[in-house]
Amino acid sequence: MDKYSHKYNVILDNMDLSEYRLRPISAIMYLQDTFARFCATKKMAAYDLFPKKLYWIVSEFNIEFADNLPFWSEEIQTEIWISELTKLKIYTDFNLYYKDKVFAKGNGCWFVLDQDTKRPCKTDIVSEKFDVYNELTLGEHKKFTLHNIQEKVSEIVHKNNLSDIDFNNHVNNKSYINIAEATATDEFKKTNTLKTLNIKFNRETFLNDELVCSTYRTDIENNYVHKITKGNESVCDIQTSWINKIRQEDNILEYDLKIKNYNYNS
């Protein structure tokens, strides 16, 4: 079985300050870090590929939240594996665990690109290093589709800055999701929480590029499409669904953080 697992603690930068729990969108950061660590064990990390003029790129990402999100400082465990290889596509599936329960699951589609041609390489380079473990968390890997768009509900303009840039000098994938989230009002986010997220990356963007994110209702209740564009070019399409927040099982004031209490008078 060729799976890779890693443990993390929820840190301040990745939590919802109103509830002291992991932000759903921040879960993606842990997953991307886990995949990078997995690749490093196979000598396929970004720094291994760079001298060969190759690099990783993710084209699709799907995640579903199934349970209460972890509290600040709590330990979570990620688990990821290569679940399918086609001629050019590399699929990963994953689970995230909190208190031995899956709180999120999903999949992603990756490519190894040639730096010069920007074209995908055959997956032979991956099959030589990774075993395929045929376990699919969301069922078969389907073509990315969006629900029917209805009226536009909001729109924002974002200029890429240094905090958006990754080690490939492209805008980080998580930044696009943050931009889409920013189109929701604070009042909406106080009463709703993310249930599913599907994203398809269409084009790279770079420092100082100006992006427009337009958010639309769809023909499905509590489902939205977020279209991010640069000029007339589509950068990425994001689809989200939301559910009403329910009272979490742990009261913040009664929650045992399991951290050491220091006696400052001693």
Salt bridges, closest charged atoms under 4 A:
ASP2 OD2 - LYS42 NZ 3.36
ASP16 OD2 - LYS245 NZ 3.87
GLU19 OE2 - LYS245 NZ 3.25
ASP33 OD2 - ARG37 NE 2.67
ASP67 OD2 - LYS101 NZ 2.83
GLU74 OE2 - LYS258 NZ 3.62
GLU84 OE1 - HIS141 ND1 2.62
ASP93 OD1 - HIS141 NE2 2.79
ASP116 OD2 - LYS53 NZ 3.79
GLU135 OE1 - LYS3 NZ 2.98
GLU151 OE2 - ARG217 NE 2.85
GLU155 OE1 - LYS152 NZ 2.76
ASP164 OD2 - HIS158 NE2 2.86
GLU181 OE1 - ARG23 NH2 2.41
GLU204 OE2 - HIS170 ND1 3.54
ASP209 OD2 - LYS230 NZ 3.23
GLU233 OE1 - ARG203 NE 3.60
ASP237 OD1 - LYS227 NZ 3.19
ASP250 OD2 - ARG21 NH2 3.39
ASP250 OD2 - LYS99 NZ 3.97
